Amino acid sequence: MIKIKSPREIELMRRAGEITAAARALAGEMVSPGVTTREIDRAVHNFILSKGAVPTFLHYNGFPGSVCVSVNEQVIHGIPDKKTVIREGDIVSIDVGATKDGFVGDCAATFMAGQGTAEAERLIEVTRQSFFEGIRFARPGYRISDISHAVQTYVEANGFSVVRDYVGHGVGSELHEAPEVPNYGAPGHGPRLVAGMTIAVEPMVNIGRPEVRVLSNDWTVVTCDGTLSAHYENTILITDGDPEILTAVR
């Protein structure tokens, strides 16, 4: 069942989203050679707590970190640890959730550590822009797959591929709510968008093929062909006009 948020619930989601966006920005500033993924996790954890919120991901279905930190060929759900040291030219995907007053903000972005290749930089930019191409259709009257189709079309026109095994989702009092929001598919399908819906749109884009697999830790998802992957996500509100990005830095 898709939950339509009340004005009060939307305001609570704005507060959660603001904290989450600031946590993502903090993590992004830390992405540099010599930093461990555990250091990023600790900093984000402490920041979220300092804002009177809690890290949504910590212990979610057993996840051991407060933030997902996925490096290079890792698509999503990278587990932060002391041994993973970021190197020059790495691309690092940061996925953050914060829960405040019972509502969740969820967002992600991929950052370059130092100087990387032109192809890696283009992957990051195409992934980010594909989100904005998608949310052009995040308006009342369109359907979920109109967003999906726009993301896929833009990504593939730029020579990359979209991950199909994992998708965006509704978000609110729970991290994952209905509906699912794929990053691929034909337009004109799925639930019709109405004002008050809140969804996380999150393209996951690979330089190579779209196939992925899960590592033996049962969490970290990597590309099957070992090529780089990038991730970009925001929680958005469907309004009577343009969508509102609830996880924008304010």
C-alpha positions as a printed NumPy array, in Angstrom:
array([[  0.   ,   0.   ,   0.   ],
       [  1.337,   3.415,  -0.983],
       [  1.251,   5.896,   1.897],
       [  0.234,   9.467,   1.09 ],
       [  1.873,  11.785,   3.596],
       [ -0.005,  14.451,   5.55 ],
       [  1.379,  18.01 ,   5.785],
       [  2.698,  17.229,   9.282],
       [  4.397,  14.048,   8.084],
       [  5.934,  15.913,   5.15 ],
       [  7.399,  18.499,   7.507],
       [  8.927,  15.723,   9.625],
       [ 10.387,  14.18 ,   6.482],
       [ 11.915,  17.535,   5.547],
       [ 13.693,  17.597,   8.91 ],
       [ 14.984,  14.051,   8.497],
       [ 15.992,  14.792,   4.915],
       [ 17.964,  17.87 ,   5.885],
       [ 20.018,  15.888,   8.4  ],
       [ 20.591,  13.076,   5.914],
       [ 21.717,  15.446,   3.171],
       [ 24.159,  17.155,   5.521],
       [ 25.532,  13.758,   6.566],
       [ 26.073,  12.83 ,   2.907],
       [ 27.892,  16.113,   2.326],
       [ 30.125,  15.495,   5.358],
       [ 30.997,  12.032,   4.098],
       [ 31.735,  13.367,   0.63 ],
       [ 34.17 ,  15.936,   2.049],
       [ 36.019,  13.099,   3.778],
       [ 36.54 ,  11.049,   0.604],
       [ 40.261,  11.42 ,  -0.014],
       [ 43.338,   9.196,  -0.274],
       [ 44.417,   7.7  ,   3.039],
       [ 41.028,   7.832,   4.753],
       [ 39.46 ,   4.54 ,   5.826],
       [ 35.822,   3.746,   5.18 ],
       [ 35.456,   3.162,   8.917],
       [ 36.505,   6.759,   9.616],
       [ 33.738,   7.993,   7.334],
       [ 31.237,   5.731,   9.067],
       [ 32.189,   6.996,  12.529],
       [ 31.999,  10.645,  11.483],
       [ 28.56 ,  10.212,   9.909],
       [ 27.332,   8.229,  12.899],
       [ 28.367,  10.922,  15.34 ],
       [ 26.99 ,  13.72 ,  13.168],
       [ 23.552,  12.116,  12.879],
       [ 23.394,  11.565,  16.64 ],
       [ 24.415,  15.184,  17.244],
       [ 21.316,  16.287,  15.33 ],
       [ 18.975,  14.277,  17.55 ],
       [ 18.459,  11.598,  14.896],
       [ 19.575,   7.971,  14.598],
       [ 21.418,   6.239,  11.738],
       [ 18.709,   4.322,   9.883],
       [ 21.047,   1.73 ,   8.429],
       [ 22.751,   0.662,  11.664],
       [ 21.524,  -2.879,  12.471],
       [ 18.918,  -2.668,   9.672],
       [ 18.442,  -6.361,   8.848],
       [ 21.785,  -6.848,  10.582],
       [ 23.836,  -4.267,   8.642],
       [ 26.854,  -3.455,  10.845],
       [ 27.501,   0.155,   9.793],
       [ 25.789,   3.531,  10.001],
       [ 26.538,   4.308,   6.355],
       [ 27.158,   2.208,   3.249],
       [ 30.557,   3.   ,   1.717],
       [ 31.067,   1.275,  -1.64 ],
       [ 34.386,   1.626,  -3.478],
       [ 34.989,   1.284,  -7.241],
       [ 33.29 ,  -1.916,  -8.482],
       [ 31.157,  -2.079,  -5.339],
       [ 27.669,  -0.975,  -6.341],
       [ 25.898,  -0.673,  -2.982],
       [ 25.951,  -1.937,   0.618],
       [ 29.699,  -1.646,   1.129],
       [ 30.492,  -2.376,   4.784],
       [ 32.816,   0.238,   6.322],
       [ 35.936,  -1.138,   8.027],
       [ 39.38 ,  -0.162,   9.221],
       [ 41.209,  -2.097,   6.504],
       [ 39.681,  -0.408,   3.481],
       [ 41.851,   2.637,   2.796],
       [ 40.701,   4.958,   0.023],
       [ 43.298,   5.434,  -2.705],
       [ 43.975,   8.145,  -5.261],
       [ 41.511,   7.832,  -8.133],
       [ 39.009,   5.633,  -6.29 ],
       [ 35.332,   6.426,  -6.68 ],
       [ 33.394,   6.079,  -3.436],
       [ 29.621,   5.765,  -3.181],
       [ 28.123,   7.014,   0.074],
       [ 24.589,   5.918,   1.004],
       [ 23.121,   7.49 ,   4.145],
       [ 19.861,   7.206,   6.069],
       [ 18.779,   9.184,   9.121],
       [ 15.603,   8.759,  11.165],
       [ 14.253,  11.755,  13.04 ],
       [ 10.95 ,  11.818,  14.962],
       [  9.855,   8.585,  13.309],
       [ 10.555,   9.541,   9.681],
       [ 13.408,   8.648,   7.356],
       [ 15.635,  10.512,   4.941],
       [ 17.587,   8.439,   2.418],
       [ 20.176,   9.669,  -0.068],
       [ 23.404,   8.694,  -1.806],
       [ 26.114,  10.067,  -4.069],
       [ 29.437,   8.991,  -5.548],
       [ 32.607,  10.998,  -4.956],
       [ 36.064,  10.969,  -6.523],
       [ 39.126,  10.581,  -4.302],
       [ 41.717,  12.995,  -5.614],
       [ 42.334,  12.844,  -9.361],
       [ 40.595,  10.043, -11.268],
       [ 40.145,   9.026, -14.865],
       [ 37.97 ,  10.99 , -17.265],
       [ 35.762,   7.92 , -17.727],
       [ 35.189,   7.591, -13.985],
       [ 34.351,  11.274, -13.699],
       [ 31.888,  10.957, -16.573],
       [ 30.276,   7.908, -14.927],
       [ 29.682,   9.922, -11.753],
       [ 28.198,  12.856, -13.678],
       [ 25.969,  10.704, -15.916],
       [ 24.659,   8.838, -12.88 ],
       [ 23.827,  12.088, -11.098],
       [ 22.226,  13.637, -14.158],
       [ 20.142,  10.518, -14.813],
       [ 18.4  ,  11.161, -11.492],
       [ 17.425,  14.647, -12.647],
       [ 16.313,  13.312, -16.037],
       [ 14.074,  10.871, -14.182],
       [ 12.459,  13.322, -11.806],
       [ 11.318,  15.505, -14.69 ],
       [  8.461,  12.989, -14.693],
       [  7.95 ,  12.99 , -10.911],
       [  4.731,  14.943, -11.193],
       [  1.039,  14.109, -10.71 ],
       [ -0.428,  12.227, -13.647],
       [  2.749,  10.432, -14.675],
       [  3.482,   6.843, -13.667],
       [  6.439,   5.361, -11.814],
       [  7.848,   3.794, -14.965],
       [  7.977,   7.173, -16.679],
       [ 10.733,   8.037, -14.189],
       [ 12.336,   4.625, -14.757],
       [ 12.333,   4.954, -18.538],
       [ 13.88 ,   8.419, -18.45 ],
       [ 16.738,   7.197, -16.234],
       [ 17.461,   4.191, -18.451],
       [ 17.265,   6.158, -21.686],
       [ 19.732,   8.78 , -20.502],
       [ 22.192,   6.259, -19.042],
       [ 22.233,   4.03 , -22.106],
       [ 22.501,   6.998, -24.477],
       [ 25.756,   7.761, -22.685],
       [ 27.106,   4.243, -23.144],
       [ 26.619,   2.923, -19.619],
       [ 24.22 ,   0.364, -18.121],
       [ 21.684,   0.474, -15.296],
       [ 21.607,  -2.115, -12.53 ],
       [ 18.339,  -4.071, -12.612],
       [ 18.621,  -6.214,  -9.488],
       [ 18.118,  -3.281,  -7.102],
       [ 15.645,  -0.419,  -7.333],
       [ 14.416,   2.747,  -5.662],
       [ 11.45 ,   2.7  ,  -3.322],
       [  8.913,   4.589,  -1.301],
       [ 10.181,   6.05 ,   1.946],
       [  8.497,   7.531,   5.001],
       [  8.087,   6.093,   8.488],
       [  9.896,   3.05 ,   7.074],
       [ 13.091,   2.992,   5.04 ],
       [ 11.5  ,   0.833,   2.364],
       [  7.847,   1.39 ,   1.495],
       [  5.755,   0.865,  -1.616],
       [  6.125,   1.486,  -4.492],
       [  9.306,   0.099,  -6.009],
       [ 10.999,   2.575,  -8.38 ],
       [ 13.101,   0.726, -10.983],
       [ 15.736,   2.502, -13.066],
       [ 14.643,   0.808, -16.29 ],
       [ 11.509,  -0.167, -18.175],
       [  8.929,   1.005, -20.679],
       [  6.992,   4.174, -19.85 ],
       [  3.329,   4.253, -18.862],
       [  3.329,   1.485, -16.26 ],
       [  3.097,   1.194, -12.501],
       [  1.292,   3.343,  -9.953],
       [  0.201,   6.8  , -10.986],
       [  1.973,   9.585,  -9.112],
       [ -0.097,  11.782,  -6.805],
       [  0.784,  14.677,  -4.524],
       [  1.905,  13.535,  -1.082],
       [  3.861,  10.499,  -2.252],
       [  7.479,  10.343,  -1.078],
       [  9.906,   8.156,  -2.999],
       [ 13.636,   7.517,  -3.212],
       [ 14.859,   7.633,  -6.8  ],
       [ 18.329,   6.064,  -6.978],
       [ 20.085,   5.241, -10.239],
       [ 22.87 ,   2.661,  -9.934],
       [ 24.985,   2.787, -13.07 ],
       [ 27.835,   0.58 , -14.31 ],
       [ 30.538,   1.363, -16.848],
       [ 30.29 ,  -2.208, -18.114],
       [ 27.506,  -4.744, -18.035],
       [ 24.504,  -4.445, -15.684],
       [ 24.929,  -7.817, -13.953],
       [ 25.87 ,  -7.777, -10.26 ],
       [ 26.557, -10.298,  -7.503],
       [ 26.664, -10.286,  -3.699],
       [ 29.943, -10.967,  -1.887],
       [ 30.341, -13.623,   0.794],
       [ 29.626, -11.064,   3.536],
       [ 25.987, -11.262,   2.319],
       [ 25.805,  -7.493,   1.882],
       [ 28.212,  -5.911,  -0.554],
       [ 27.008,  -5.882,  -4.163],
       [ 29.67 ,  -5.711,  -6.888],
       [ 29.683,  -5.65 , -10.678],
       [ 30.168,  -9.11 , -12.178],
       [ 32.687,  -7.83 , -14.709],
       [ 34.69 ,  -5.797, -12.202],
       [ 33.979,  -2.429, -13.823],
       [ 33.245,   0.754, -11.899],
       [ 29.773,   1.577, -10.591],
       [ 28.225,   4.827,  -9.342],
       [ 25.114,   5.594,  -7.279],
       [ 23.026,   8.725,  -6.819],
       [ 19.858,   9.066,  -4.736],
       [ 17.524,  11.576,  -3.169],
       [ 14.247,  11.333,  -1.296],
       [ 11.661,  13.381,  -3.174],
       [  8.131,  14.589,  -2.517],
       [  5.509,  14.58 ,  -5.254],
       [  3.742,  17.945,  -5.144],
       [  1.082,  19.605,  -7.298],
       [  3.942,  21.007,  -9.381],
       [  7.656,  20.314,  -9.506],
       [  8.972,  17.587,  -7.173],
       [ 10.643,  18.714,  -3.967],
       [ 13.99 ,  17.154,  -3.117],
       [ 13.767,  16.47 ,   0.603],
       [ 17.454,  15.537,   0.853],
       [ 18.835,  18.663,  -0.788],
       [ 21.519,  20.547,   1.14 ],
       [ 19.864,  23.679,   2.511]])
